[in-house]
Amino acid sequence: MSVLLVDGDNLLTIGFYGVKNHFYKGTHIGGIYHFLNTLRRAFEHYNLDKIVVFWDGHDGSQTRKKIYVYYKENRRSRLRSEEELQSYLYQRDRIKQYLEELYVRQGEYGYCETDDNIAYYTQNSPHENKIIYSSDGDLTQLVSENTQIYNPSHQKLYKKNDTIVYDHEEILIENVRLVKMLCGDSSDNIAGIKGMGLKRLLSFFPEIKTEQISVQQVKERGNLLFEQDKYNKLITNLLTGVTKHGVFGEEFFDVNSRIVSLENPYLTEEATENINLLINETLDQEGRSYKNAMKMMQEDGIFNVLPKSDDAWIKFLNPFLRLTRKEKNIIKTKTIKIKNHE
């Protein structure tokens, strides 16, 4: 079974700012149109069986903030005005309504971040082939034998052992997590080793480009380099965990690992239970209808931005109709299996 796992807020943000000129009756609909169009194109291209969209929950970063007080403290909304904020929130809520009608699975849980939701899903669905849709570098660490990631910024699908451009340098995709731990991440306000940028890190560990290495290997190499040059301040910073916030020793490696790593997702009990349902259970058909989605598309003016042809709306909706049939077939298949078992 082939599944698309979507970072909903990431995809909405791309459409909201990237498709600026789509309006209907004075209301911006670029985010809605881009979101739905991206899903339908992905369904066609990858021959999907399921689509699952995850959204950041209320106060989702609180767990990491308890570990690292500076986490995402630099985040300021890109939304310039109250009007823009309301437009964004309206389109976000409206997209959720569309997804319900179009048989797209989705989840949003308080105190949980999308990255952790996607990580848990990938770890607990071994029999599904998964494609993650996100430009978030944190999610690259989830790439495995049955999980790939499509980065819309790069317009490229990455698989295990691929090379990815990160901070203008090519590195092995499995090493993105290590690089973020050691060099920090300005987007999440995570401090790395003082003075350690990716170029300097590569000068000490050039194999980051070609082979996966661990924190332990970094420490061992660091000790060797220190023996060769005890006055190298950057190596001293590395070995003693010096950041712009102070000297942390082993605590630096522990804290940065816990913040960056998705190996043990930070989720509530409610979230894990609901994600397991998204993986294993069928969708409730009650109240869902593509006719409802068509009515919404007419209300929002989505049909007005489609190519000017008589069958444009049919072509737009067809992938979702096929997704609906596949989801309904899952229900039938499970029902048959239960009856045969009985």
N, C-alpha and C positions, 0 to 999 in steps of 0.2 A: 504494500500500500504506500502511495506517495502522498506526502503531506507538506503543505506550506505553512510555516510558522512565521507570523508577521509581527514586527514591532510596531504596534498601531500608532503610537505617538510620533515615532520617527517618520513613518510614512505620511501621516497627516501633515506634519511640519514641512516636509519636502513639497507636498502639493499646495499647502496654504501659501507658502512664499514663492513657489516656483510657477504656479499657474495663477498669475495675478489678474488676468484680464477677463476671466469668466464670471460674468454677473448675470443675474436675472431679476428684473424689476428692482434694481438697485441693491440687491443682496449678493455678496460674493459667494460663489459656489465652486471655486477652483479646487479647494481641498476635497470636497465631496467627489467631484468628477474624477480627479486624479486618483483618489483612493480606489474607487470602484473600477476604474479603467485598468489600474495596475493589477488588481486581483483577477479580473477577467482575462487579461493578457497572460498572466502567469499560469492560470488554469489551462489555457490553450497550449502554451509552450511546453509545460512540464508534464502534461497529462496527469493532473492531480486527482486524488480521490477525496481529499479533505483540505479545508483551509481553516486555520486556527489563528485568530488575532488576539494578542494580549495588550492590555493597557496598563500604564502605571497607576497604582492605587493611591488613595489619599495618604499623604505622609509616608510614601514608600521608602524613602531613604533613611528613616529613623534608626533602623538597626545598625547601619554602617556609621551613622553619626555618633552612636553610642560607643563605637569602637574607635572612631577617628573624628574628633569634633569639627575638623575643618572640611569634612566631606561635603562637596557641592555648595559650600558656603558662598562661593563666588557666583552662583547662578542668579542671573537676573533675567526676567522675562524679556524675550525679544519683542513682545507685543507693545507697541508704542503708545497706545491709547486705550481708553475704556471701550471704545467702539470696536477696535481691533480685537481686544480680548473677548468681547461678547460674540463677535463673528467666529472666532476660533472655537469657543466653547459650543456655540450652536452647531457648527459643522461636525465637531467631535460627537456630540449627542445624536445628531442626525445620521451619521455614518453607522453608529451602533444600531439604530432602528433599521437601517437598510440591511445590515448583516443578519439580523434576526429573520427577516423575511426571505433572504436569499440563501438560507441554510449554511451560513458561515459560522463556525463555532468561535466563541470569544470568551475572554475572562478578564476580570478586573477585581483586585482584592486589596482591601485596605492594608496599609503598612507593608506592601510588597511591591518590588520593582519588576518591570517587564523582564529584565535580564534573568532574574531568578526564576520567574515563571517558565520562560523558555528553556532554561537549563534543566529544571526539574522534568519538563516534558521530554526533552531529548534523552535524559537518563533513564526514563521509565517507559519508553516505547521502543524496545529493541527490535521489534519486527516491522517497524515502519521506516521507510526511506524519507528523510526529512531535508527540506531546504528552508533555511532561515533567511528572511528578507529584512535586512537592516544595514545601515551604514555605521552602526555602533561597533567600534573596535573590540570592546569587551567580549562580544559574542563570538569572535573568531576562535576563542579557546574551546568552543563546543564542537568544532569540526572533527569528524571521526570517519570511520568506515561507512556509516550510514547517515551522516549529517554533513551537509554542505552549507555554505552561506553565500547569498547573493548580495553584493554591496552595490546599491544603486548609484553611489557617488563614483565608483569605478566602472559601473556597468559591466560587472564581471562576476562569474560564479566561481567560488573557490572551494577546493576539496583538500583532503588530507595531504600534507607534504608539499603544498603549493607555496610559491613565493608571493608575498604581498608587499605593496608599497606602503610604508608606514613612516610618517614624518620625513618624507622625501628620500627614504632609503629602502632598498629591497631587503626583506628579511623573511625567514621561514615563518609561515603563519602560526605554527605551534609556539613560537617564541614571543608573540605579541604580549602575552600575559607577563612574561619575565621582564620585557622591556618597560612595560608600564609600572611594574613594581619598582624597578631600579631607577628609572628616569623620571617617574611621576607622570601625572596626567593633568594638564592645565584645565581641561574641560570639566573634570570632576574635582578640581582643587586638591589633588593628591600630590604631596611633596615627595620628590625622589631624592636620591643622594645629591648633596650639594655639589654643584659644578658638573654633574654627570648628564650630558646630553647623549643622544643616540650615536652621533659621530665618535665621541670619546669612548663610549661603551664598545663600539665596533672595533676601535683601535686596540682594545684589550682583548676582545672576544670576537674575532672576525668570523668564527664558525656560526655565529647567530644567523648568518645569512643562509646557511646550508644544512645545519643539523640542530636538533632539539637539545638544549642544555638546561640544567637544573640550577637552582639557587646554590646547592651544595658544590656543584662544579665551579660556580662563580667564586665562592668563598675560597675554595682550594687554589684556584688560579690566582686569586687576589693575594693569598699568603705567599705564593711563589714570587709574584711581582714585588711584593713588599720586601722580601729578602734581597731582591736584586736592587731595589731603590727605596730605602727606608725614609727618604725625604719627599717621596711623591705624595703630595697632599691629597690628590684625588683618590688614590688607592687607600690611604689612611681613612678618608671619609667613608669609603665603601666598606671597609672592614669594621669600622666603629659605628656605622649607621648614622652619619651626620647629615641632617637636613637643614633647611632654613629655620626650622623651629627648635633646633638643638641637637644634642648627642643622645642617641637612643640605643646603641649597641644592637643586641639580638632582637630587642623589641621592634626595631624598624622592620626587620624582615618578617616578623610575625604579624605585625599590624598591616603592613602593605599587602601581604599575602591574603589575609582575611578580607581586606577591602576589595581587592581586584579579583580574586579567585571565585569562580562559580561552581567549584567542585562540590561544595555543600551549600546549596541555595538557602537564603534567608527567607523562609515562608511561614505563614501562620498555618495552623491545623486546618482552618477553613480552606485556605488556598490549595494545600496538597490534596485534600479530599475532592475539591472541585476540578482540579487539573486531572486527577485520576479518572473522573467522570468524562472529561473531554477526550481522554485517550481511549477509554474502554466502552463507554456507554453510547447508545443511540440518541439522536436528537428528538426532542418532543415535537411532533408535527402540529400540534394544536395551535391554531391561529396563524401559522406561517403560510404565506402565499406570495408568489411572484406578482400576482395581480395587485397586492398591496404595494409592492415595490414599484410597479409601473405607475400607480397613482401618485406615489411620492415623487417619482421622477418628473411627472407632469407638473406637480406642485412646485418643485424646485427648479424647473426649467432645464433639467439635464438633457432632455431631448433636443433642446435648442442649440446645444454646443456639439452635437454629433454631426458627422459628415452629412451633407445634403443629398440624401438618397432615400427612396421609399422604404428600403429594408434596413436602414441604419439602426433603428431601435431593436429590430429582431437580432441583428448581428451582435449588438451590444449585450443583450440579455441572454443569448443562447448559451454561453459558457455557464452562467449561473443556473440555467434550467437543467443543464447536464449535471452540474454539481448537486442540484436538488434530487435528481433521479438517483445519483450514486448514493447520497445519504439515505434515501428511502430504501434502496436496495440493501444497504447495511442492516436496516431494520428487518427486512424480509429474510435476509440470510441468517440473522441471529434467531429469528422466530423459528425458522426451519430446523436449525441446529438444536434448539431447545426441544422441539417436538420429536425429533429423531432420538434425542437422548432419553426422552420419556418413554 
